[in-house]
Amino acid sequence: MPLPDSIGDICLARRTRVAANALTRAYNAYLEPVDLKITQFFLMAIIHQEGAMSAAALAERCDVEHSALLRNVKILERRGLLASDGGRGRAGRHSHLTRKGLKLLEAAAPLWQQAQQDLDRKLRGQSQRLRRRLRSLESAAHEMERRSD
């Protein structure tokens, strides 16, 4: 079967990756004044909301590869924003925010909120609808993933 000429435009996997990369760059630009990436902001926010977590639990909660998570955790630890206690390995060490981390998260929150508001404005108030559709897309992809096992 020949591939369509417009494969780059019609492939949902590619379109969502392009959109995700553009969103990442946009959110990173908003968070630049506090020297955080959106992935780091999200990790810190999850830890703040849910408490100290193991690397395995955090990777699962954030739906990221363990190695990518560990890179960001180490960056945040070097900056004094996160600290880890406990044993070794994925389930042993638990990361928590330091005072410095909490202070930076509080400074970053309005920047993130501004990004959210600006994106909602650009989407003409369709953010809630888009979130529902993205959750639907996630569910369909997980279903496809399970079928391929």
N, C-alpha and C positions, 0 to 999 in steps of 0.2 A: 504494500500500500504506500503510495507516495505521500510525503508530508506536505501540508498546505504551505503556501508561500508566507502566510501571515502567522506562522507558528509562534513567533515571539509575542504577538499581540493576543492570541487566543489561549495560550497555555496559562492556566490559572496558577500553577506553581511558579512560573517565571514572573507573572504580574504581581503576585503577592510578595515575592522576594524583592522586586524592584520597589514596590510601595514601602515595604518594611525598611529597606536600606535608606530611602528618602526620608522616612519618618525618623529613623535613628539619627541621621545627619541633622535634621531640623531640631530635634530635642537636644542633641549635643550642643548645638549653637546656643540654645536658650540657657543651658546649664554651664556654658563656658565661663561666666563670671565667677563661679565657685569651683571651677576646675574639676567637674564631675562629668562622667559619661552617663547616658540614660541607663545603661545596664548596671552601673555602680549605684546610681540613685535608687533604682528598683531594689537591688540587693539590700541596701541600707534600710529602705522603707519596709521591706518584708521583715527584716530582723527587728526593726523597731516595733512593728505591729504585732508580731507573733513571738517575740522573745528569742533568746539564744537558740541557735539551731546547728545541727551537725551539717557538714558539707554535703552528705548524701541527701538529707532532708531538704536542704536549701536548693540543691541542684534540681531535685524533683519538683519542688514548689515553684521554682522559676522556669522549669522546663528547658534547662540548658545542660550541655555536656559538662561532666565533672571537671574536665581539664580547663574549659573556659571559665567556669565558676571559680576554680582555684586561682587562676591568673588574676581575676578581679579581686578576690579576697586578699591575695598577697599584696596587690597594689594598695588596697585600702588599709591593710595592716601596716605597711611601710609608711604610710601617711599618718598613722596614729588614729585612724577613724574607726577601725575595728580591732578587736583583740580576740584571741582564741584561748580557751581553757580546755583542760581535759586530756584524754589519751590521744593516741595516734590513730591515723587512718580516717577513712570517710565518715564513720559513725562515731568515732571517739572524740574528736575535737569539736567544740561548740563555739561559734563566733557570736560576739555581741558588740553592740555599739559602745564606743568610748564616749566620754563627755564631749571631747572634740568632735567626734562623729555625729553626736546628737545635735550639737550646735550647728555643724555644717548642713545637716539634713534640714534643720529648721530654716536655714538661710536659703537652701535650694528649693524648698517646697513652694514658695511664691513664684519662682521662675518656672517650675514645672506646671503650676496652675495657670500661669500666663500662656504657656505653650498649649495647654489643653483648651483654654478659652479661644486663643487665636485659631487653632485648628477647627474648633467647633464653628467659629465664624466663617472660616473658609468653606466649611462643609454645609453652610447655610442651615445650621441647627439639626443636621441629620446624624449627629454622633451616636445617639442612642440606637437608631435604626442600623447604622453601620456596625456597632458592637454586637447587636443581635445576629446580623448576617455573618460576622466574623466567627462568632461562637458556633453558628451553624456550619460554616466552612471547616472549623476545627473538628467538629463532631464527625462530619463526613470523611475528613482525612484520617481520623483515628479509626473509623470503621473500615476504610480501605486498607489501612495498615494492618489491622487484625486479620482481614481476609487474605492478605498476602503471606501471613505466617504459616 
